[in-house]
Amino acid sequence: MTRWTIEAVCTGTARPFHGAELSAFAKRPQEGPVPIHAEGLAPDEQADRTVHGGPEQALHLYPLDHHAWWRGVIGDHPALAEPGGFGSNLGVTGLTEEHVHIGDRFRCGSALIEVSRPRSPCWKIEHRFGHKGMVAQVIKSGRCGWYFRVIETGEVAAGDCLERVAIGSADWSIARVFRALTAGKGSREELAQLAELPALTPHLRAKAAARLA
């Protein structure tokens, strides 16, 4: 399969999240076409730009397929009915970490985007859903989601097509990269390959190199 329907396009604004701390973790569906710029949807915010956003993490996709799995883990929660409940910009069903590779290119509406890295889970997931242990569950299950960089700007709306137009590094699915780096299960050979994988974000290439050292 090379085409999937974009069921929702979601953006967020930085709001009080944990005491005085701000976050745009909760993303809400938008009506009509939304511009895709070099650093993602406009408008869309990231409260802490030191670890979120930027051209290497311009768009986030967390598969809608995982929402039902989470119901079995934590029970029902209102955010599980929201396509942007996990901070995802794109609501898509039928496309998961095993089937997406570093460097894959997709036509997203009129824009062209490229898979850049897995998403690393953080404490905000547990705070959003009010359940401890979710980060560990993400790492154990590999249900992490991933980021895109923008190759060609454009616009996208709910109902548009997400079409894979090129396969990147076919040996390196998001699932495999996540296991090797975030779950810490990479062999030295795998880490050496990741340190030299051109389409992987510089931050993760450096992380792989540091693990080798």
Secondary structure, 3 states (H helix, E strand, C coil): CCEEEEEEEEECCCEEEECCEEECCCCEECCCCEEEECCEECCCCCCCCCCCCCHHHCEEECCCHHHHHHHHHHCCCHHHHCCCCCCCCEEECCCCHHHCECCCEEEECCEEEEEEEECCCCHHHHHHHCCCCHHHHHHHHCCCCEEEEEEECEEECCCCEEEEEECCCCCCEHHHHHHHHCCCCCCHHHHHHHHCCCCCCHHHHHHHHHHHC
